């Protein structure tokens, strides 16, 4: 995930921290495990936010401005710590919310697979939704060498390296989403002033393609939330699911979805979410099934896995990848930001076209 500017910024920050004990102590206190807590990414985003707000000298030193020297960057880092504490502390207090919309290149086929497996319209529930960009993945255009899908006039077209066969036979299937909702501990409401900048701050500033994508997706999501008349819930995942999974609608499949969220949750939160989903799964029926779609890294040094677990579990859904959870299927291995998707599931289910 090349970002030469961010890499250099973090190296310079590391050298600066070695001689700034108060800043070192403050950053060390943010998370017991700095890698899992993404402390470095919080720091990079906090500084990027100063540049996005047009503040000097940061706006003149951060891309797309011409490349600055190491000395100028180190001085800007020190100046930020001395003069911009309210902005830095507010930004550092929250885990990253990259909300990389390119991950929809895997999530959309995952939803299609769930739709194919159940044969029903979907009720979509997203955990850790950030600004909700991937919650509207069916509103974007997709173009790969293997398949294309979506409105040709969509405001955002996602392209990427698709490896393996497409997860459907013949023409791409229709996708019927009956309803959707999402939650986040600190949701980004794009309709509020300054929130689009907050979201953009988590994108590395020397990756213009990602910046263009997040801007286009934010425009789509803002319009869709306004038309729906609701916003994301500021709620923990377990509590959100306890409310949403308490009832089911016959003829609709519920899909719980999340992408690169699990590592930011405490073990207690992970247990609560798992318990809520498995309890709902035990109550699932063929006419009101449940799916758990996850785009999550199994370890820091491995590709992200796209998995889907279904209730009630049907025959042939486990593809023999070693998972001991009935009904759990490894669908794809993916680049963390969705630049490539290696679809590995060997069986594809036919999908009936949506009614006119």
C-alpha positions in Angstrom: 0.0 0.0 0.0 2.6 2.5 -1.1 2.5 5.9 0.5 6.0 7.4 0.4 4.9 10.6 2.1 3.2 8.9 5.0 6.1 6.5 5.4 8.6 9.4 5.6 6.3 11.4 7.9 6.2 8.5 10.4 9.9 7.9 10.3 10.5 11.6 11.0 7.8 11.5 13.8 9.6 8.5 15.4 12.9 10.5 15.5 11.0 13.5 16.9 9.3 11.4 19.6 12.6 10.1 20.8 13.4 13.7 21.9 9.9 14.7 23.0 9.0 12.6 26.1 5.7 14.3 26.8 4.4 13.5 23.3 5.9 10.0 23.4 4.1 9.3 26.7 0.8 10.7 25.3 0.9 8.5 22.2 1.9 5.5 24.2 -1.1 5.9 26.4 -3.6 5.7 23.6 -3.6 2.0 23.3 -2.0 -1.0 25.1 -1.0 -2.5 21.7 0.1 0.4 19.4 -0.2 -1.7 16.2 -3.7 -3.0 17.0 -4.8 0.4 18.1 -3.3 2.0 14.9 -1.6 4.8 16.9 0.6 5.7 14.0 -2.4 6.0 11.7 -4.2 8.2 14.2 -1.1 10.5 14.4 -0.8 10.7 10.6 -4.5 11.5 10.3 -4.4 14.2 13.0 -1.6 16.0 11.1 -3.3 15.6 7.8 -6.4 17.2 9.2 -4.5 20.4 9.9 -3.5 20.5 6.2 -7.0 19.8 5.0 -8.3 22.7 7.1 -5.9 25.0 5.2 -3.8 25.8 8.3 -0.2 26.8 7.8 2.5 25.6 7.5 0.9 22.2 7.1 -1.2 23.0 4.0 2.0 24.1 2.3 3.9 21.0 3.2 1.4 18.1 2.8 0.5 16.7 -0.6 -0.6 17.8 -3.1 1.9 20.6 -2.3 5.5 20.1 -3.6 7.6 17.7 -1.6 8.9 19.2 1.6 12.3 18.5 3.2 12.7 16.4 6.3 13.7 19.4 8.4 10.5 21.4 7.4 8.4 18.4 8.3 10.0 17.9 11.6 9.5 21.5 12.5 5.8 21.3 11.4 5.4 18.2 13.6 6.8 20.0 16.7 4.8 23.2 15.9 1.6 21.1 15.7 2.3 19.5 19.1 2.9 22.9 20.7 0.1 25.0 19.2 -2.7 22.6 18.0 -3.3 20.4 21.0 -7.2 20.6 20.9 -7.2 19.4 17.2 -4.6 16.7 17.8 -6.1 15.4 21.0 -9.6 15.2 19.5 -8.3 13.3 16.5 -6.0 11.0 18.5 -8.9 10.0 20.8 -10.7 8.0 18.0 -9.5 4.9 16.1 -9.0 5.3 12.4 -12.1 5.3 10.2 -10.6 4.8 6.8 -13.9 3.6 5.5 -12.1 2.6 2.3 -14.9 2.3 -0.3 -12.7 0.2 -2.6 -13.4 -2.7 -0.2 -16.9 -2.8 -1.8 -15.2 -4.6 -4.7 -15.2 -7.6 -2.4 -18.2 -6.8 -0.2 -20.7 -6.4 -3.1 -19.9 -9.9 -4.5 -20.1 -11.2 -0.9 -23.7 -9.8 -0.7 -24.5 -11.3 -4.1 -23.2 -14.7 -2.7 -25.5 -14.3 0.3 -28.4 -13.4 -1.9 -27.7 -16.5 -4.1 -27.4 -18.8 -1.1 -30.7 -17.6 0.4 -32.6 -16.7 -2.7 -34.1 -13.7 -0.8 -33.9 -9.9 -0.6 -31.4 -8.7 2.0 -31.7 -6.6 5.1 -28.2 -5.2 5.6 -26.8 -4.3 9.0 -23.3 -2.8 9.1 -21.1 -2.7 12.2 -18.4 -0.1 12.5 -19.8 1.7 9.5 -17.9 4.9 10.0 -19.5 7.2 7.4 -21.5 4.4 5.8 -19.8 4.4 2.4 -19.8 0.6 2.0 -23.4 0.4 3.3 -24.4 1.8 -0.2 -22.1 -0.5 -2.2 -25.0 -1.4 -4.6 -25.2 2.3 -5.7 -21.7 2.2 -7.4 -20.5 1.0 -10.8 -18.0 -1.9 -10.9 -15.7 -2.7 -13.8 -13.0 -5.5 -13.8 -11.5 -7.7 -16.5 -13.8 -10.5 -15.3 -17.1 -8.8 -14.7 -18.9 -5.5 -14.6 -22.0 -4.4 -12.7 -24.1 -1.4 -11.8 -25.4 1.8 -13.3 -23.1 3.1 -16.0 -24.0 6.7 -14.9 -23.1 6.1 -11.2 -21.1 8.8 -9.5 -18.4 6.4 -8.5 -16.9 3.6 -10.6 -14.7 1.1 -8.8 -12.1 -0.8 -10.7 -9.6 -3.4 -9.5 -7.6 -6.5 -10.1 -10.1 -9.5 -10.0 -8.4 -12.8 -9.6 -10.2 -16.1 -10.2 -13.7 -16.5 -11.7 -16.5 -14.2 -11.1 -18.9 -15.3 -8.3 -21.8 -15.9 -10.7 -22.5 -17.6 -13.9 -23.3 -15.6 -17.0 -24.8 -12.2 -16.5 -24.2 -10.5 -13.1 -27.3 -11.1 -10.9 -29.7 -8.6 -9.5 -29.2 -7.6 -5.9 -32.3 -6.7 -3.9 -31.7 -4.9 -0.7 -34.9 -4.6 1.3 -33.5 -2.4 4.1 -30.2 -1.2 5.5 -28.9 0.3 8.7 -25.5 0.8 10.3 -23.8 1.7 13.6 -20.5 3.0 14.8 -19.2 4.0 18.2 -18.3 7.4 16.7 -20.1 7.7 13.4 -19.2 10.3 10.8 -22.2 12.2 9.8 -21.3 13.7 6.4 -24.2 16.1 6.6 -22.5 17.9 9.5 -19.8 20.6 8.9 -16.2 19.4 9.1 -17.1 15.7 9.0 -16.1 15.1 5.4 -12.6 16.5 6.3 -12.5 14.2 9.3 -13.2 11.2 7.0 -10.7 12.4 4.4 -7.9 12.8 7.0 -7.6 9.1 7.3 -6.7 8.7 3.6 -3.0 9.0 3.0 -2.5 12.4 1.3 -0.2 11.2 -1.5 -2.8 8.7 -2.8 -5.0 10.8 -5.0 -7.0 7.9 -6.4 -8.3 7.1 -2.9 -9.0 10.7 -2.2 -11.1 10.9 -5.4 -13.0 7.8 -4.4 -13.8 8.9 -0.9 -15.1 12.2 -2.1 -17.4 10.6 -4.8 -18.6 7.9 -2.3 -19.3 10.6 0.3 -21.5 12.4 -2.2 -23.5 9.3 -2.9 -23.8 8.3 0.8 -24.9 11.8 1.8 -27.7 11.8 -0.8 -28.8 8.2 0.1 -29.0 8.9 3.8 -31.0 12.1 3.2 -33.4 10.2 0.9 -33.7 7.4 3.5 -34.4 10.0 6.3 -32.1 8.4 8.8 -28.4 8.3 9.7 -26.0 5.9 11.3 -26.6 5.0 14.9 -24.0 6.1 17.5 -24.1 2.7 19.2 -21.9 -0.2 20.2 -22.2 -3.2 17.9 -23.7 -5.7 20.4 -26.4 -3.3 21.5 -27.2 -2.4 17.9 -27.6 -6.1 17.0 -29.6 -6.8 20.1 -32.2 -4.4 18.9 -32.1 -5.2 15.2 -31.9 -9.0 15.5 -34.8 -9.2 18.0 -37.3 -9.6 15.2 -37.2 -11.0 11.7 -39.3 -10.6 8.6 -40.3 -13.7 6.6 -39.0 -13.6 3.1 -36.0 -11.5 3.9 -32.4 -12.6 4.7 -30.5 -10.5 7.3 -26.8 -9.9 6.6 -24.5 -8.5 9.4 -21.5 -7.0 7.6 -18.3 -5.4 8.8 -14.9 -4.6 7.2 -11.6 -4.1 9.1 -13.4 -3.4 12.4 -12.7 -6.5 14.5 -9.2 -5.4 15.5 -10.4 -2.2 17.1 -12.9 -4.0 19.4 -12.1 -5.1 22.9 -12.4 -8.9 23.6 -15.6 -8.1 25.6 -17.1 -6.3 22.6 -16.1 -9.1 20.2 -17.7 -11.7 22.5 -20.9 -9.6 22.8 -21.3 -9.3 19.0 -20.5 -12.9 18.4 -23.0 -14.0 21.1 -25.7 -11.8 19.7 -25.2 -13.1 16.1 -25.0 -16.7 17.1 -28.2 -16.4 19.3 -30.0 -14.9 16.3 -28.5 -17.6 14.1 -30.0 -20.3 16.3 -33.4 -18.7 15.7 -33.0 -18.4 12.0 -35.2 -20.2 9.6 -35.1 -21.0 5.8 -37.6 -18.2 5.2 -35.8 -15.7 7.5 -32.1 -16.7 7.4 -29.1 -14.9 8.8 -25.6 -14.3 7.2 -22.5 -12.9 8.8 -20.2 -11.3 6.1 -16.7 -10.3 7.3 -13.9 -8.5 5.5 -11.2 -8.9 8.2 -7.5 -9.8 8.4 -6.9 -13.1 10.3 -3.4 -11.8 11.2 -1.3 -8.7 10.6 0.9 -10.4 8.0 -1.8 -12.2 6.0 -4.3 -11.1 3.3 -7.7 -10.0 4.4 -10.3 -12.8 4.3 -13.8 -12.4 3.0 -16.0 -14.9 4.8 -19.7 -15.5 5.1 -21.4 -17.7 7.7 -25.0 -18.7 7.2 -27.8 -19.8 9.4 -29.4 -22.3 9.1 -26.3 -23.9 7.8 -26.9 -25.9 4.6 -25.0 -28.7 3.0 -21.9 -27.9 1.0 -21.4 -24.4 2.4 -18.1 -25.1 4.1 -15.4 -25.3 1.4 -12.9 -27.3 3.6 -10.6 -24.4 4.5 -10.2 -25.6 8.1 -12.9 -23.5 9.7 -14.8 -25.5 12.3 -17.9 -23.2 12.2 -20.8 -24.9 10.4 -22.0 -22.9 7.5 -18.9 -20.7 7.4 -17.3 -20.2 3.9 -14.1 -18.5 2.8 -15.1 -16.6 -0.3 -12.0 -14.6 -1.1 -8.6 -13.4 -0.1 -8.2 -9.6 -0.5 -5.9 -6.7 -0.5 -6.6 -4.7 2.7 -7.8 -1.7 0.7 -9.6 -3.8 -1.9 -7.1 -3.1 -4.7 -7.3 -6.8 -5.7 -9.7 -9.6 -4.8 -8.8 -13.3 -5.2 -12.1 -15.2 -5.3 -11.3 -18.7 -4.0 -14.8 -20.2 -3.4 -15.2 -23.1 -5.8 -19.0 -23.3 -6.1 -21.4 -20.6 -7.3 -25.1 -20.6 -6.8 -27.6 -19.5 -9.4 -29.5 -16.3 -8.8 -33.0 -15.7 -9.9 -33.4 -12.3 -11.6 -35.2 -9.6 -9.7 -38.9 -9.3 -10.5 -39.8 -6.4 -12.8 
